[in-house]
C-alpha cells in the first residue's frame, strides 16, 4: 500500500544501502520511511543517518529540540502578569509587549 502511494506521487523507492545519498527532500523522506523500522529509537536512527539524510536531519534537529527547563517561560508569564495587573489593565497589548522587550534589553545589558 505504501509503495503504491509512492508510485502515485512519482517517488522512486530505493533499496536500503549505506552508500545511498539522496539529493532532494522528497528522496530523503522516502529513504526515511523505508529505513525507519530498522532502528529501535528516534535517537539511534538520527545518530546513524544524520549524514545520509542531511536535509531532513537539519529539520529534525531544528524542530525536535526539547527545552531543558521552563523557568524562562514561567518568568515571562509572571512579569507579564505583574505589568498587566488590575490597576494597569488599560495597557494596550502592544505596550505590554514593548515593556517586556525593553525589560529583556535592560536585563541583557546588565549581564
PyMOL commands that set and color helices and strands:
alter all, ss='L'
color gray80, all
select helices_A, chain A and resi 2-9+25-38+42-49+54-63+71-83+86-88+93-110
alter helices_A, ss='H'
color red, helices_A
deselect
rebuild
show_as cartoon
